[in-house]
Amino acid sequence: MTRVGDAIAYVRFARYAVPLAAPVSDAKVATGRQRPLSQIDVLTCEIGTRDGLRGLGFSYTTRAGTPAQYAHVREVGESLLGRDPSDIGKTYEALLWAGASVGRSGVATQALAAVDVALWDLKARRAGLPLAKLLGAYRDSVRVYNTSGGYLQAPLDEVKERAAQSLAGGIGGIKIKVGQPDMKEDLRRLAAVREHLGDGVPLMVDANQQWDRASALRFGRAVEDLGLVWIEEPLDAYDAEGHARLAAALDTPIATGEMLSSVAEHIGLIEAVDVIQPDVPRVGGITPYLKIAALADHAHTQVAPHFVMEIHVHLAAAFPRESWVEHIEWLAPLFEERMRIEGGRMAVPDRPGLGLSLSGRARDRLIDDVEFHGSGR
């Protein structure tokens, strides 16, 4: 048991590059805005206390940004030494002020996300509880859908085959990408997947901000009879008014929010859409995520967090309204543990904290690391 007055005595930040088995493409690639995604870049934070407790957290970027995050935590990370690890809010605010000149969103707070997650992991480990239980769980498992098999570079037959494999492996729903230059091709692929899966399988689509308001409305009306769980990111992520109009015009729920990087940016969207999709690393950590979730609960808006299932399974289990967690297996090489999935649901790990530890294989993907040591105040 931790004594009152424990202090942070060790901090390690590390950068990892985790290659994907094969590059993937969504609407941003199909329309020339981005290159195919070939790896996930991860920033980890390991915190140790004077009394021997440990916490592990991480953030990530795609295509660009992790070197900037790493540079930021190298500057502010030493100030963690000597702080009480239980004072998460106080520590978060101190780190914000340490980097105040670069703002309170974007790269700066996404770097701090790794620290914040590590502190919550440590706090739950101290209590001997999974993070979901520390926060106050409503359930021991959450509904789970797969995204990684539905990208646009994959031929239709491959999308159907991987969807079937996911369902056979215990996944409960399937999401496929849309937003190609020719909407007719999107509709053709979507209809074929729906026919292949049958009407009873939950099916989502994700346009990755591809359409203008008129195109999104046209697509939404064309797919109303397919019984989709949601249409994700139909419009620019910051177009709250457009999303509100679209949600009002369609029976199919509208989901968005993964690209936003602060609590303030989510406020307008929470009341505009049916499903808000915050991402812990992108919004700056679990501390700001919990604020977003509370606002969404007050507005009776569903929350379906984006990516990083290893963190989000705990937060989804601790949210009053049951929704979905996104299954993407890309970060698996970094961790020893695997998520348990069966019957369409992902089990909350029963190990303390996040229930994660870095794998021996992670060393092969290490780019750089830095450590800070101190006896504590």
N, C-alpha and C positions, 0 to 999 in steps of 0.2 A: 504494500500500500504506500502511496506517495505521501510524504510529509508535507504539511503546510509550509510554503515558502520554497518549494522546488524552483529551479531556474534552468533556463536553456544554457547548455554548456558546449554544444556541438551543432554545427549546421553544415550540410553538404549540398551543393547544387551541382547538377550534372545535365549535360545535353546528350540526347540520344537521337539517332536517325534509324527509323524502323521502316525498311522497304516493304512495299506491298508485293504480293505474289505476282501481280500483273497490274499495269496502270489502269485506272478507271476514268471514265468521262461522264460528265453530266451536261446540263444545258449550257453552263458557262463555257464549257469546252466546245460544244457543238456550234456555238455562235461566235467563237473566236475570242472570248474575253479572257480565258485562262488556258493553260496547257494541261494535259492529262495529269492526274495525281498519281505519283509513283512512290511516295513515302510520307510517313507522318513523323514530324520532328517533335520531340518530347523534352520538356524541362522538368526534372524531378527535384524535390526538396526532401532531405532527410534531416530530422531534428532529434537530438538527444538531450536528455536532461541530466542534471547533477545526480539525481537519484536513479538513473539508469533506464528511464522510460525512452521509447522511441516512437517517432511518427513519420509517416511517409505520405507525401502528396505529389501531385504532378499537374502540369499544364501542357498544352500542345499547340502547334500551328500546322497549317497545310500550305506548302509552297514557299512561304516567307514568314519571318517574324521571330523565330526562336533565338537567333543570335542577338537580336535586340532585347528580348526578354532576359536572356542570360547576362548580357551586359548590365542591365538594370539591377538584377538581384546581386550581382557582384559588388555594386556600389552601395546598396542599402542593406544587404544581408547581414553584415557584421553587427549591425545595431540590434539584432535579435538576441545576442549573447547577454545573459544575465536577466532576461525578462521572464516573468512567470508565464509558463505555457498555458495556464488556464485562462489568462486574460486575453482571449482571442480578439474581442472587439477592440479593446484598448491597443493591442499590438497592431491590428490591421490599420487603425487610424494613425498610429505612429509611423508606419511604413508609408502610408499615403502622404503624410506631411514630409517625410524624408525625400520623396520624389515629387513634391507638389508642383514644381515648375514644368513637369511634363504631363500634368493633368490627372484626372480621376477616372479615366476609362482607357480602353485600347491597350496598347502594349504594356504600359506601366502596371495597370491592375491585373492584366492577364499574367504577368510575371508573378505578382503577389498571390495569384490563385494557388500556385504550387505551395507557398508557405501556409496559406489559410487552410488548405486541405490537409496538410501535414499536421497542423495544430488540432484540427477536429479529429483526425485519426488518432493522435496521441491522447486526446481527452477521452475518447471512447475506449481506447486500450487501457487507460488508467482505471476506468470504471469496470473493465472486464466485460464490456458489452459491444455487440455490433453497432455501428454508427446509427443504423435505423432505430435500434432500441433506445439508444441514448437520446435521440431526437423525439422519440415517441411514435412507435410504429403502429400503423393501422392494419397491417397484414404482413405475413411472412414470405410472400412471393408476389410478383407483379406480372402483368401481361407483357409479352415480349413479341416484337416483330423484327423481321430481318430486312436490311437495306442492301447489304454488300453484294447480293446476287442480282440486283436489278438495275445496274448502270447501263448507260446508253451505248457503250462500245460493244456490249455483249449482243450477239445475234439472238433473235427471239427464241429459238429452240433452246439456247443456253439459259436464258432467263427463266423459261418454263421449267427446265430440268433442275436448276438450282433452287427454284421456289419449292418444287416437290421435295427436294432433299432437305430443305430447311424444315418443312412441315413434318417430314418423317423423323427429323431429329428433335422434335418437340417444340419448335417455334410455333407461335400462335397466329401470326399475321405476316403479310408480305407487303413491302413497299417497292415500287418501281419508279424509275426516273422518267420524266417527260420533259417537254420544252424544246423539242427539235424545231429547226426552221420550218418544216412542213408539219403542221398540226395533224394532218390526216394520217401521217405515219405514227404519231403518238396514239391516236385513236385506234388505229389498226392493232398496234402492239398491246394496248391496254385491253381491248375487247378479246384478243386471243388469250391473254393471261387470265382474264376473268373466266372465260369458257374452260380453260384448262384447270383452274382451281375449283370451279364451281361457285355457286352463289353463297355458300355457307362460310367461306374463308374470308376473314377480314383483309381488305385490300386498301392500300393507300397509294397516292402518287405524289411526286415531288418535282416541281418545275424549276427550282433554284432561281427564282426571281426573273424568269424569262420573259413574261408577257407584260403588255400594257393592259390597261383596265378593260378595254373592249375585247381583246383576245382572251383574257382570263374569263370574262363572262361567257363568251362564246364556248370555250372549252367546258366550263362548268355546266352549262345547259346541255351540252352534248353528252355528258357522262352521268347525268342525274339518275338514270335508271340502272346504273351499275352498282349502286349501294356502297360507294366508297366510304371508308372511315373518315378520311379527310383529303383535301387538296392542300398540299404544302407549298409555301413560298410561291404563290402565283404571281405576286407583284414585287416591286422593289421593297426591300425589308423595312424602309423608313416611311412607306406610304400608308400611314394609319387610316386616313380617310378612304383611300381606295379599298383597303381590306374591309373596312366597315361596310361600305356599299356592297361589296361582293358578298360578304357574309349575309347581308340582309336580303340579297336577291336570290340566293341559292339555298336549296335544302341540304346539300352536301356541306359538312362543316369545313371551315377554313382554318388552317394552322400556319403559324410563322413565328419567328423570333430568334432563331439560332444564330443569326449574324450580329445581333445587338450586343453591346459590350458594357452596359451599365444598367443599374436599376432605373434611372431616369428615362432611358431610351425605351424601356418596356412599358412605361405607364400608359402611354397613348394606345399601344397595341392591345393591352390586356382587355380593355373594354370593346375593342374593335373586332376581335376574332373569337372563334369558338375554342381554339386550342392554342396556348402559348408554349413556346419551345425553348426555354432558356438553356444555356450550356454553362456548367460550372466554371470551366477554365476561361471561357470567353467573357463571362460577366464579372470575373475577378475573384471567384472562390465560393465556398459554401455560405459564408456570411452574407454576401449580397444576394445569392440565390434564394436564401430563406426569406429575405425581404420581398423578392419577386413572387415567391410562392404564396406568401401571406396576402399580398395585394390581389393575386389571382383568386385565391379562396374567397376573399371578401367580394369580388366581382362575379363569383360563380363561374369563373372561366377554368376550363380544364388545363392541366399542366402535363406535357409529354416531353421530358427533357431530351436534348439532342446529343447523340454520340456518347462517349465515355461511360458505357454501361457499368463499368467497375465502380464508379462513384454514384451514378444516378439510380442504380437499383435501390440504394439505401434511401435516397431522397424521395423517390416515387413511393416507396413503402410507407414513408412518414407523411404523405400528403392525404388529406381526407377523402378526396375523390379519386377512385382508381382510374388510371389511364394506362399508358404504355411506356415501356423502355425500349430503346432502339438497340438491336443486336448488330454490332459490327465488330468483327474479331481481330481487327488490325493491330491492336496493342498487346495481344496475347504473348508475343515473344518476350516482352519485358517482365512478365510476372510468372511466378511459380504456379499460382492457383488458376483454376478455371471456373467459370460461372456454371452452375448446375441448372439445366433447363429440361423441363418435361411437362407434358400436358398443356402446352401453350403458355407456360409461365416460367419466369426466372426466379429462383430461390434467393432470398437474402442470405448472404454468407453468415454462418453462425460463429465465425471467429471474431475476436475483438477488433474494433476499429473498422476500417474498410475491408479487412481480411486479406490484405495483399502484402506480398514481399517481392523484392526484385529478384529475378532469376539469375542463375549463373550465366545464361546466354546473353543477358543484357550487356555484359562487358564487351561482347563482340560488336555492339552497336554504339558504344560510347564515343562521343566526339571530344568532349572536354569536361572537366570538373574542377571545383574549387571547394576548399574546406575552411571553416572558421572554428577556432577553439578558444574557450575561455572558462574560467572557474566559476563564473556567475557572480552577480552582485550580492 
